[in-house]
Amino acid sequence: MSKSQQEPTQAHFDELLSLIYESSINKEVWHSFLTRLSYLVHSHVAFLREQNLMDGTLGFQINTYHDDTCFSLNQGYYYLIDPFIDLVKHAPTGTMIRSTDYFDDNALKEEECFTDYINPQERHHVMGGFIDRDNERSTTLGLQRDIHQGSFSDEQLDLVQQLAPHLKRALRIGRHIETMQAESKHKSKIVNRLQACTIVLDRHYRPLWMNASAEKLLKSDQELKLGKRGLQASNAEKTGALHRLLDTASSLGKKSKAPVSDQLLLQSSDQPPKILLAMPYSESLGKNFAPATQAAVILFICPQNQSDHNAQILAQLFNLTAAETRLLKSLGQGATLDQYAIESSVTKNTARTQLRAVLAKTQLSRQADLVLLYQQIPLIPRD
């Protein structure tokens, strides 16, 4: 036996094992695994195929075929009538088998699959089985070699059998990672549509995640920036107020389930005002985010970006008058009650009366809660 025909060793097994688990996070490596496995067991073709059992469609399929026509035939009609596939279906999941252990050559030659596909392609000997199978999907590993090479050896069958549970585990890990990535992608897409800038900050005020609006704001804004101390405002006084806001929120996240800890209005002479809302985030962020066990979500809302329909939505919901709607809009965009009275040319008493009426209709008790209600409108994604 030549050196190239030697049976697989422990070093070969370890090499294949490394490729298997690398494939769980990078599907492109599956082809490298199949190519290496095919070489070690001296097969012409190796394939890994997933099929959806609910509708019969193919999931992913990876192979070492060099002939696209041959591969197409194998994945189509001849796969359905292949006697080896039928045999595999009745074997326990995870059990690897050889065709020569079950088929008589003379009987096999009578099969349509042998006459029209196996024999012309010279893929006489087959080894493989179901790696994984449940009510939704099945995953099959197959290796084929021509008649001149003879049957797969016991050592080669044993190698594939030892790899089977690792293949199953890696495939499930890969599906789990894909599911999490898809969920994360969809969640990020939704949050990126929000007009409000959203940032998750750890207990050191460092950003763990932010949406597209927040990224855009921090690149262009002069009032807020990311520095050595995490998220900072334009001066020490405002930075201190911002950090106290975040400290309060992260503490609430650890001790209670309060929905909102506080809010902060940042104003400057050359920048539009920004309303900051901080909320506790007490869920586990995963080991990659350690040691941020206490965290906060902060929303930045720029009142000047809010459109008139914000107040109109609430006016329709709560049956507000035109004057009450103007009050709500003014307060929601950062004005004080006194400023609203001056801008609207009404007395302070009239402004207070209008505020009490709006609070009663919205069933709120504080002006701050009314402002928050108004600010929540732009959190609705818009096309």
N, C-alpha and C positions, 0 to 999 in steps of 0.2 A: 504493500500500500504506500503510495507516494505521500509526501508531507502534506500536500494539499488535500489529500483524501482522509486524513486522520480524523478520528472521532472527536466531538466537542469536549473541551476540558472545563475545569472550574473557572479558569480565567475567561473562557468564552462565555460561560453562563453569567459571570459578573458583568461582562461587557454588554451583553444583551439586556440584563436587568437595568443597567444604567440608562440605556436607550429607551426602554419601556417607560420608566418614570419621567424621563425628560419629555417623552411624547405626550404625557398627560397635561403638560402646560404648553406644548408646542406641537400641534398636529403634523407639521411638516417633518418631524423627526420619525414619524411612523414609517415613512418610506425607507429611511436609513436603517431602521430596525429590521424591516422585512428583507431588505437587500442583504444585510449581514446574516440574518437567520438563514436565508435561502442559500447563501454561500457555504455556511457551516454544515448544513445538512445535505448539500449537493443537490438542490432542487432547481429546476429551470424557472419555476414560477412560485411566488408566494403572494397571498392576498389576505386582506382583513376587510370584512364586509359587514355593515350594519343594515338591518332591514326593519322597517316599521311594520309590526304585525297587525296594526289596526287597519291600515289601508293597503298594505303590500308594497308601499313605495320604498325605495332605497334611501338610506341615510348616507353617511360617508362611506366611501370605498377606496381603499388604497391597495395598490398592487405593483408588482415588478414586471408586468407584461411589457414587452417591447413592441408587440403587434396590436394596434388599436382594434383591428377587426376581430382578432382572436379574443381580446378582452370583452368586446361588445357581445360576441356570441356566448361567452361564458356567463356574462351577467344577465343574459336574456333567456331565450328558450331552453338552451341546454342546461342551464342552472336548474331550471324547474324539473327537468326529467332525469337529471344526474342520479344514478342509483346510490352513489356514495353520499350525496346530500340527504337522500331519503333515509339512509342508514344512520347518519349523524343525528337526524331528528329524533330517533328512538333511543339514542345513547344519553346517559346522564350528562347534564350541563357541566362543562369543565373536563370531560373525559376525552382525551385525544386518541384516535384510532387510526389504523392503517387499512387500506383497501385490500391488501393481500391476506389479511387475517380473516376476511369475510367473504371475498369473492373468488369463485372459481373462474379461471381464465376463459375456459370454453363457454361458460354461461355468460360472462361479461361481454364476450364478443358478439353475442346475439342481441345486445341492447342497442337501441337506436343511437343513444348518446355515444357509445363506443364507436360505432360504425361511422357516424357523421362528424363527430367532434374529437373524441379522445384519440382515436387511432391516427387521423390525419395530422393532429397537432403533436403526436408522439408524447402525450402526457398520460402514461399508462398507470403509474403508481401515484397514489394520493395518500396524504396524511393530514389530519386536522380534526376539527370538531367545533362545537358551540363553546365559545369563551364565556358568554353571558347570555341569559335568556330569561325574560319575564313576560308579563301579559302585554307589554307595549312594544318591545323590540327584541331582536336577537342579533348577536355578533358572532361571526364565524371566522375562524382562522383556517386557511388551506395552503397546503404545499404540494406541488406536483413535480414529477420527474419522468423521464422517458424510460421505455422498456429496457434499453441497453444498460442502464445503471442499476437495475434490479430494485428490490424492495428497500424501503427505509429500514435502517437497522434498529435494534432494540435500544441502543444508546441514543440514537437520534430521536426516537419516540419518547424516551425518558426525558430528554432535554426539553422537548416541547411540552410534555406533561408538567414538568416542574415550572415552566414559564407561565402556564395557563392561569393559575390564581393571581399572579402578578399582573398579567394582561387584564384580567377582569377588574382588579383594583384600580389600575391606571386608567382604564376606560371610564369607570364610574367617577374617579377623581376629575377626569377631563370634562365629563358631562356636568358635574357639579360646578366646576370653575366657569364653564360656558354659561350656565344658568345664572350664576352670581354676576358675571360680567354683563349679561343681557339685562338683568334687573337693574344693575347700577347704571347702565347706559340709558335705560328708559327713565329712571328716576332723575338722572342728571339732565336729560333732555327736557323733562317737565320743569324742573327748578330753574333751568337756564332760560325758560320762557317768562319767568316772573320778572316784572318790572323792578321790584324791590331788590336791592343788592343784599345777598345772603352770604354770610361767612360763618363757618364753624371754627371757633377758637379754643385752644387748650388753656389750661390754667396759667400759662405764662404769656397769654395774649397772642400766641403764634397761630397763624391760620392752618387748619387741617384740611379745609376744603372751602372753595368759594364758587359761586356761579358766575356766568359770563358777565352779568351786569356789575358785580363787585370787582372783577378783574379790570373791567373798563374804567370804573370809577377810580380805583387806586392808581391806575397809570396816569390819569390826567388831573386828579384832584390835588389842590394845594392844602386843603384842610386836614386830610387824613393820609397817612402813609405807613408803610411797613419798615420798621427799623430794628435795632438791636434789642429793644424792649418789646418787640412784637408790634401790634397795632398801636399807633400813636396819633395824637392830634397835633395841631400846629404849635401849641405851646405847652409848657409844663402843667399849667392849671387845667387846661382842657384834657390833657392826657391823663391827669390824676382823676378827673371826673369820669372819664371813659373807663379807666381801669377799675374804679370803684363800682361802676355799673356792672362790669363783667364779673367782678368778684362776688357781688350780690347774687347775680344770676347763677353762677356755678355753685355757690353755697346752697341756694334753693334747690338746685338739681340734685344735690346730695341728701338734703334733709326733708324736702317736701315735694309735692307735685304742683306747685304754683305755676300757672300757665305763663305769667309775665311778671318779671321782677320789678322793672322800672323802665323809664324812658329818659332820653337826654336830647336836648335841642342844641345843635352846634350852629353858631352864627358867626359870621365875620363880615367886615365891611365890603369885601370884594368877591364874596362867594354866596351863592344862594343858601338858605338855611337847610339843614339836614336833620331829620328826626331819626334817632337811633332807638331801636327797641331791642332789649336783650332778654333772652329766654333760656332757661336751664336746659342742658342736654346731659342726661344721666345714663343714657344707654352705653353699652360697651362699644368702644370704637375699634376694638381688635388690638392684638399685641403689637402690630406695626405702628400704632399711635401711642404706645406707652411713653411716658408715664401720665398721659392726659386722662386721668380717671374722672376729673371734674372738668366739665367743659361748658361752653355757652354758645348759643346761636344768636348772632346779632343781625338785625335787619336795618338797612339804611334806606330811608324813604325821602326822596327829594320832592317836597310839596309842589315846586314849580312845574314838575313833570306830570302832575296829576291833571286830568282833564275834567271838564265841567260835568261829565256824566257820572262821576263818582258821587257827587252830592245828589244828582238826579235819581240815581238808583236808590239811595237811602230815602229820598223824599217820597218815592213811589211805595217803598216797602212800609214806611211808617206814617204815611199821609201827612207829610210836613207842608206847612204853608211856604209861600215864596220867601217871606222874611226869615222863617226858621231855616230854610235851605241855605240862604245866604250866610246865616250865622254858622251853620255847620261847615260850610265850605271854607269860611274864613278861619275858623278855629282849626280845622283839619289841615290847613296849609301853614300853620304855625303862628297865627296871630293870637294875641291875648284878647280877653273880653273887652278891655279898655280900647285896644287898637281897633277892634271891630266896631265899637260904638262911634269912634271918631270917623272911621272910613265910611260908615253907613249913615252918618249924621243923625244918630239917635242918642237918647240919654243913656247913662249907665243903668238906670233902673229898667228902662225898656229892654236893654240888652240882657239884663239878668232875668227879666220875665220871659223873654224868648228862650233863654238857655234852660230855665225850669220846664218850659213847655216841651222842648226837644228831649230833655232827660226823661220826662214822664212818658212821652210817646215811645221812646226807645227802651223804656224800662231799665235805665241806667241811673246810677246814683252820683257819679263823679264826672267832671268835665274831662279828666284824663281818659276815662273809659270811652267817652263819646269821640274823642280825638282818635283813639285806637280803632274804634269801629269804622271811622271814616278811612283811616289809613289801611285797613285790611282790604278794601276794595281793589286797589291796584295789585294785590297779590294774586288776583285771578288771572291765569294765562290768557293772553289775547293774541289773535292772529294778526 
